[in-house]
Amino acid sequence: MDKPKSAKLDHLTPDSLLFDSENPRFGGALAGKTQPEIQRAIIGAPHFASELVDSLLENGFIEYEPLVVRRHGDQYVVVEGNRRLAAVKEIRANPDKYKDRKDSLDKVPAIVFPEQPDNEIEQSQMRVYLGVHHMQGFREWPPLAKAQFLERESQRVGSLERIIKEVRISKQQARRFLLPYRLLKDAKMRLPEEDFWVLAEALSRTGVKSFLQLDLDSDTLQIRSCNKENLRVLLDDLYGPRDASTRQRDVGAKKVRDTRDLSTYGKVLSSEKASAVLHAGKSLREAAIYVDTREESRSKLSRVIKELGLLIKKVTEKDKTAEANTVQQEFKELDSAVKAYLKKHA
């Protein structure tokens, strides 16, 4: 068999270039769209290719950042650089507005992956290229795009092991992307890409995994089963409960406000009592009290009393009213009672 030809740099007219509707960078939102629909979607929110127009007008298309394309009959599908292509097409579609620089974009640099006698060879070459660039951090995709890329390619070739080997990541890394993606897909829930990693981070906590009662296929990382009700509760805690009428999530009611709270959240879910308190309406901080050992609670009570004393002193020290005096006196009684109790039951 002849050795497959390598990709090569060429200069192509933008009219011959097609958007990749299945590009993982767009989160599946452009699948099935026409080329004009994709152009409109990319040029505006949330992808904002319009932001690239000024740079292209000022600097032209930078040679050392070519598009990456694959042949599609007499045209080419852009697998890397769709936002830049949208900006180029925007300029070329408005010659009166951008007449000073339109001609400089008649040809743009592109790395062309050649058509192979064996389509599997071509697909493998593309995966290796995209894997190195986007999974390893050279031009890093957001986590959701990485997850969609791994899911799509593993389904395409029927082997997760092969994809992991080609894109040069570990199975543990693949698991970090695929598990939250597959859980969200199973729950029929779509997230903005910036929110995706909250679930991924939560799933790294032992208490969360146990709460979901996950059973995974160790080879494919497919989810054999999980507790669907607990998954619903988890998503409500992380993203807010869903309104029955609007189907929108109330982010103001979510239990976990910051990824820094996920360790505490995992511990709360590991405790039947703490989890019940949390889901009865208490805050994460309040529920965490029921995770502590008796000794930890004693230590925390001592610290809280000390801090409360400082707060009362700060608030009331310049207040000479009877109310301020009452607060000071009653705190002294509380402080003495707590210290006496802790000493007696040490």
Residue pairs with C-beta under 8 A, 6 or more apart in sequence:
2 117
4 114
4 116
4 118
4 121
4 122
4 125
5 114
5 116
6 114
7 68
7 111
7 112
7 113
7 114
7 125
7 129
8 111
8 112
8 114
9 66
9 109
9 110
9 111
9 112
10 109
10 110
10 111
10 112
11 107
11 108
11 109
11 110
12 67
12 69
12 76
12 107
12 108
12 110
12 112
13 106
13 107
14 85
14 88
14 89
14 92
14 105
14 106
14 108
16 74
16 75
16 76
17 67
17 69
17 75
17 76
17 77
17 78
17 85
17 108
17 110
18 35
18 72
18 75
18 76
18 77
18 78
19 30
19 35
19 38
19 39
19 42
19 77
19 78
19 82
19 85
19 86
20 77
20 78
20 79
20 82
21 30
21 31
21 32
21 33
21 38
22 28
22 30
22 31
22 152
23 30
23 79
23 82
24 141
24 145
24 146
24 147
24 148
24 149
24 152
25 82
25 141
25 142
25 145
26 41
26 42
26 47
26 82
26 145
27 144
27 145
27 148
27 190
27 193
28 148
29 41
30 37
30 38
30 41
30 42
33 41
38 82
38 86
39 86
39 89
39 90
41 47
42 49
42 82
42 83
42 86
43 49
43 50
43 86
43 87
43 90
44 50
46 192
47 83
47 86
49 82
49 83
49 84
49 86
49 87
49 90
50 87
50 90
52 83
52 84
52 86
52 87
53 87
53 90
53 91
53 98
56 84
56 87
56 88
56 91
56 101
56 105
57 91
57 98
57 100
57 101
60 101
60 104
60 105
61 84
61 88
61 104
61 105
61 108
61 109
63 109
65 81
65 84
66 81
66 108
66 109
66 110
66 111
67 78
67 80
67 81
67 84
67 85
67 108
67 109
67 110
67 111
68 78
68 79
68 80
68 81
68 110
68 111
68 113
68 129
69 76
69 77
69 78
69 79
69 110
69 111
69 112
69 113
70 76
70 77
70 79
70 112
70 113
70 122
70 126
71 77
71 112
71 113
71 114
71 115
76 110
76 112
78 85
78 110
79 126
79 130
80 129
80 130
80 133
80 139
81 110
85 108
88 105
88 108
91 98
91 101
91 102
91 105
92 98
92 102
92 105
95 102
113 122
113 125
113 126
113 129
114 122
115 122
116 122
116 125
120 157
123 156
123 157
124 166
127 153
127 163
127 166
127 167
128 166
128 167
130 149
130 167
131 166
131 167
131 168
131 169
132 138
132 167
132 168
133 139
134 140
134 141
134 145
134 146
134 149
135 141
135 146
135 149
135 167
135 168
135 169
136 167
136 168
136 169
141 149
142 193
142 194
142 196
143 177
143 193
143 196
143 197
143 200
144 181
144 191
144 193
144 196
144 197
145 193
146 177
147 177
147 178
147 180
147 181
147 196
148 181
150 160
150 163
150 167
150 174
150 177
150 178
151 178
151 181
151 182
153 163
154 160
154 162
154 163
154 220
157 163
160 171
160 174
160 178
160 219
160 220
160 221
161 219
163 174
164 170
164 171
164 174
171 221
174 221
175 221
176 200
176 203
176 204
177 200
178 221
179 200
179 203
179 214
179 216
179 221
179 223
180 196
180 199
180 200
180 203
181 196
182 221
182 222
182 223
183 199
183 203
183 212
183 223
183 226
183 231
184 190
184 191
184 196
184 199
186 223
186 226
186 231
187 231
187 232
187 235
189 235
191 199
191 239
195 239
197 259
198 238
198 239
198 256
198 259
199 235
199 238
201 259
201 262
202 208
202 234
202 238
202 256
202 262
202 265
202 266
203 209
205 262
205 263
205 265
205 266
205 269
206 266
206 270
207 265
207 266
207 267
207 268
207 269
207 270
208 234
208 262
208 265
208 266
208 269
210 269
210 270
211 227
211 230
211 234
211 269
211 270
211 275
212 226
212 227
212 230
212 231
212 234
213 225
213 226
213 227
213 230
214 223
214 225
214 226
215 223
215 224
215 225
215 226
216 222
216 223
216 224
217 223
217 224
233 279
236 242
236 254
236 255
237 254
237 255
237 256
237 265
237 278
238 254
238 255
238 256
239 249
239 251
239 254
240 249
240 250
240 251
240 252
240 253
240 254
241 249
241 250
241 253
241 254
242 248
242 249
242 250
243 249
243 250
255 265
255 278
255 283
255 284
256 262
256 265
256 284
257 284
261 284
264 284
264 285
264 288
264 291
265 284
267 274
267 288
267 291
268 274
268 275
268 278
268 284
268 287
268 288
268 290
268 291
269 275
270 291
271 290
271 291
273 290
274 287
274 288
274 289
274 290
274 291
275 287
277 286
277 287
277 290
278 284
278 286
278 287
289 297
289 300
292 300
298 342
301 338
301 342
302 338
302 342
305 334
305 335
305 338
305 339
308 331
309 331
309 335
312 327
312 328
312 331
316 324
316 327
316 328
